[in-house]
Amino acid sequence: MDALSPFNSPAYAYVALGSNVGDRQQLLLQAIQQLSGRPDIEVLRVSGVYETDPVGYTDQPPFLNMAIAVRTTLSPLALLHVLLDTEQQLGRVRDIRWGPRTIDLDLLLYADVVMDGEELTLPHPRMMERSFVLVPLGDVIEQSHPLKEQVAAAAASALQDGKEGIMLWKIINWHSESGHFVS
């Protein structure tokens, strides 16, 4: 099967979202709405929104980060391309590595796919090192997922310590049937 061709049955995937330029919350919501508006992606669960200190390049505003769980008929690479297209539509410019951005969409996990390709590595190679990814992911990851306990423990530790520069900013209730957000 071609890595870009659709899968025969839907797969579950997890996507991390981040923004620290412009109306951060609105950009996160726009990204989720654009993804959920596609016939090949169903947004199942939306995490809380967390404000986080920047990592890597620290001379920039704080981020809002969250994660979503989706069901998709797209292949991993096709889903990555949709995420990259969505970033571009929402004004993402790649000037500085780990620098300020309107929106950042990272494919974290896709079913049980393990791959190390030029365009995409799954699971995301640095997700277990990043509290700003693990805490929101802990909100949406399936109870039965093999990484659930590891993600939950790392997320709890990051929130408890308070040293990771992450705090709950807002809860968003997602109703996939209507496609509307309730804050």
Secondary structure, DSSP 8 states (H G I E B T S, - for coil): --TTS--SS-EEEEEEEEE-SSSHHHHHHHHHHHHHTSTTEEEEEE--EEEE---SS-SS--EEEEEEEEEESS-HHHHHHHHHHHHHHTT----STT---S-EEEEEEETT--EE-SS-EES-TTGGG-HHHHHHHHHHS-TTSTTHHHHHHHHHHHHHH-TT-EEEEE--EEETTTTEEE-
